[in-house]
């Protein structure tokens, strides 16, 4: 049996390759996601470990989870420079060095565009000779020299290369300080930290200039790094340092700080793994339908061969194991190739992330043994599971079948399929309803599980649900193509289980594309509605990716003739009762003149340095109300604040916590703005005002001016970019579905060789034969498209209803796009029929008639 299995495997290489291709794509997503995220993890681990000292001393009264490049500077709380010598003399300390770290400083390249700013931070540091933790050099000079006075800087190598500057060139910088633009001279380039900077840029200043820019000239530092002497551990040194510190300062080991920072980064980027693994699951699910069809083809082709094996003594188990062995080999080979393709996919993802600023070009890919094992197990198990039923069917071939003329297996077993399908469909609908009514602790998961049940149930019921679609197409076919159309309809309905399985593969892809299209359109429509209703301002001054910019910009905008009101919006990540959340800072006296906040209780006018307003969602989750107190923590300092208002999150107030500008300053948030809402004076020339506002920020590439329509378009752009990525990834699932249609048509040709010969003998032309197969293929594709669009609409409507509280309160159905999907499915059907149609048309008529 082993020899027979091996020979059978190589006798049908093309069909098995098509099946393996489905496994290859699915496993490639699994392997690629793990390779990329492992590479990302190693890169950030190296970055964080090289950006901390052995012991870090910073302002604050509680343990902070930031540190190094991730901690930043408060802009208010500092450590006196006199403490550097004091900490350097602590027992177990080799030296101590004052550190200044600030964010929001970017290099303006020779082309006038900023380097970075699309996500990775622009970091400014002071020059220090002190090492990082565990003896790693915090900076290694590559060219030139270190900065020695004001007006001199050192850049990291990557930023210098991207910007086009050489040592000795003058370099313009954009900062988020009171001095928004600084012109300096490049005196050297260096490598910072223990690894690459993953797209971040670093500008190193002389200490005096760093203090002038970022600490308002105060002789102080934002952190002090204490280096351990030989034989002293970080924990021993931390204990000794902590014993000398006043109560408003804290000490943390570098290893612990780096680990916390890396963990936080991993958590923030975990969506990448989840995102890719979701598409891996989709590809493998769609591929399972192709694998089922492929092995159904093999069993159908070999029915007489299998019957002969049974007749000469092979048991049912031996025959079934033979088919499963073929599946296992296909799964193993496909998985191995998929791992290799996954590495290429990880390279492509690296390149994509590099285009948006996350530069991993200097980090080698990480192929962990776990990735190989998981990928192989997933590929082989999915293939074996998909081949199980065809294998059982092969084992059930009776020996007497060896004496029959027909080779096709009878279609049977629909009853269990319909029963299970009906149960899953009803259970899925129930779960979706429960999810919409927020039953359970995780209603989103309930809703998603219900959608999956509906999807699988529909796939199992598709032989019945698809009949009206096939009947309608048959009516069109008969009138448009006569007898050829009639035969195409009958062929599509001849084997309903196989036709439905093939259509279901396409149905999954189309349903997901439809769902994302409707959700994308609904999100954009909701965004447009929210912006139109919530924002009164005539112009919005902002950074395209939400980076903070200098507060001096607001003063320049206020000085422009024709400007009436300017409202500042600031932002910061803070701890709210122990949980990380985003907070906004506003001027309560001005905010209501530029936006329409939906205040539910209390009033924003009561915001002061010791008051906060919170979203209704946070209030409901935390049991808070007007008059309640909550604990805020920023940069290690805790503060009690009183709730004076609750509001509904909208386009104007997007954070869970809103404070006054004075409240932000009180907890130490740097005075940098994220958005400015600007209103024009009555009767002002709008065109001239727009030009004047643009000229006011012309020297700052990090800041742009837009009217309401332009701002809405900029907010829609990221949604479109995400949809394009999703469509591209789902396109791979559609490719697998097309291969499934090719397989089904190929089986149709194989099973009907004699029939095709007789039809050709009685006058059916080659062109008519190809048309018949093409119509059959189009019927299968349109069946999948129609079922997919119906399901996708149902899923999208359910998702939109569940996201109303999150701001997606408008249901928009892009009818043109859905019609395009149906048309594309028809094209898919035509393309899928090319190879089987050509093969059928080339059959020798006499040999076909003589086929048994």
C-alpha positions, 0 to 999 in steps of 0.5 A: 500500500505504501508503494501504491500511495507513493506512485499515486502521489506522483501520478497526479502532481498538478492537482496535488500542487494546487492543493498544496498551494492553499497550504503554502499560502496559509502557512506562509502567513503563520510563519511570516507573522511569527518571523516578523514579530520575533524580529520586531521584538529583538529589535526593540529589546536591543533598543530599550536595553541600550537606552537605560543606565544601570540605575536610573534616577528620575523625579517621582514618588512611585515606580514608573514603567517608562525609562530611557528613550521611552520615558521622555522629559516632563518639561517641569520636573527635573533633578538638580545638576548638583545631585550628579556628583552626590550619586556618583559617590554612592558606594558601589557606583563607578560614576553618575551622568546627567541625562536629558531626553526629549521628544518631538525634535526632527531633522528637516532634510535637504528636500524640505521634508522631516525625517521620521515623524510618521510614527517613530519618535524624534529624540533629542539627548545631551552628550554624555560619556557615561555608558548604558546598562551592563557596560553597553556604550550609549553612543559610539562615534562613527564620523566627526566629533562630539558636540562641544558648544551650542549650535553643534549636533551629532546625528544617528547615522541613518538620519544623517543618510536619509536627510542628505547631510554631511559633517560640516553641513548646516541642519535645520531642526523642528522642535516641540519647545518654545523655539520651534525651529533651530539651525545647527551644524552637524559635527559628527554621526554616531550609533546610539544604544545597543541596537538599531533605532527602528526608524527613530531619529536621534539628535545629540546636543551639547549639554548646555544647549539641551538644558536651554532648549528643553529645560528652559535654561535650568541647570538640571537634568531629566534623569541621572544614570548611575553606573555600577562599579565592577562586582556590584549588581544593579539591584545592590546599586539601586538600593544604595542609591534609593537610600540617598534620594529625597522623597520626591525622587525614585530609582529603578534598575536598568534591566527592569526598566528596559523589560517594562518598556519592551513589554509595553512595546510588545503589547502595543505591537501585538496587533501585528501578529493578531492581524496576520494570524487572522488572515492565515486562518482565513487562507487556511479555511478557504484552503480547506475547501480546496483540499477537500475538493482535491482529494474528492477528485483523487478518490473519484479518479481512483474509484476503480483502482481503490475497488481493485485494491479492496478486491485483492485484499486491502482493508478499508483502513488501509485504503483510507490511510493511503489517502491520508498519507498522501494528504500528510505528505502534501501538507508537510511539503506545502508547510515546508515551502510555506515557511520559506514563503513566510520568510519572504513575506516577513521581508516584504512586511519589513519593507512596508513598515520601513516606508512608514518609518519603522526601519528594520533594515539593519535587523536580521530576520529571526526564524525561531524553532517555535515558528517552524514547529507551529507552521508544520503542525498547522499545515499538516493538521489542516490538510489531514482534517480536510482530507479526512472525509474523502479518505473515509469515502475512499475506504467505503468503495466496495470491491464490486465497483471494480466491475462497473463502467462509471468512475464517479462516486455517488453524491451522498451524505447530504442529510448530516451536512444539512442538519449540522449546517442548520444547527450552526446557522441558528446557533450563530444567529443567536450568538450574534443577537446576544453579542449585539445585546452585550450578553456576557463579559466579552460581547465582541467575542460572542458576536465574532463567534456567532458570525463564524457559526453563520459562515460555516453553517451557510457553507454546509447549507449552500447545496440548498441555499444555492439552488435559487441562485443556480435556478435563476442563472439557469433561466438566463443561460437557457435563453441566452445560450440555448442547449449549451446554457441548459447543459451548463446549468445541469452540470453545475447542479449535478454534484451539489456538494462539490459545487457548493464547497467550491462556491463556499471558498469564494463566499468566505473571501467575498463576505469578508471583503464586503464586510470590510467595504461596508464597515470602511464606508460606514466609518468614513460616513460617521467621521464626516458626520461627526466632524460636521456636527462637532467642529465649528472651527473654520481651520484646523492646525495639526500634525498629520500623524498626531505628533506634538508641536511647539506651543509657540505656533498657537501664538503665531496663529493668534497674531495672524490678521483675521483670526478670531479664536484659537483653541489649543488641544494637548494630549498625553498618556497617563495612568487613570486609577492604575490604567493607562489612558489618553488625556486631553488638555483644553482651554475651557474658556475657548473650547465651546467657541470652536467645537460642540462638545456633547456634555451629559452632566456638569459643565466644562467651564468648571475645569481648573487645575484640580478638576477633570471631565471624563467620558460617559464610557469611562464613567460607566466602566469605573462607576464614576460621576460628577463629584467623584475623585480619581487618581492620575499619575504622570511621570511617577507623580500621583494626583487626586482630581475631582470629576466636574463633567461627563461627556460623549466622546466625539470628533471634538473630545476624543480622550477618556479624560479631559483637563484644563491646560493648567491641569496639564501643567500641574501634573507635569505634561510638557506644554506642547500642542497637538491640534489648534482649532481656529475660527475666522473673524466675521467678514474675513477674507477666507482665501487670504486668511488660509494663505496667511495661516499657511505662511505662518507655519511654512517653516515647520514641516511638522504642522499643516493647515486645513479647512474642514473639508481638507481635514475630513479628507486627511482623517479618511485617508488612514481608513482607505490605506487600511482597507487597501491592505485588507483587500490585498491580503483577502485577495490571496484567499480569492486566489485559493478560491479560484484554484478551487473552481479550476479543480472542480471544473477539472473533475467535471472534465475527468468524470465526463470524458465519455459524455464529452466525447459523445457530445462532440460526436453529435455535433457540439463544437470545441467553442460550444464546449468551452462556452459550456464549461465557462458558463458552469464556472461563472455559475459557481463563482456568482453563487459564491459572490451572491452568498458572500455579499449577503453574509458580508452585509449581515456581518457588517450591519451587525458590527456597525450596530455594535460599534455605535457607541464607539462613534460608527453611528452611520450605516453606509452601503457602497452599492457600486463596490458591491456591484463591482464585486459581483462583476469581478466574480464573473471575471473570476469564473471566466478565467478559472475555466480557461485551462479546464476548457482548453483541456476538454476541447483538446480531447480526442473524440474517439478515445473519449467515447471509448473511455470506460 
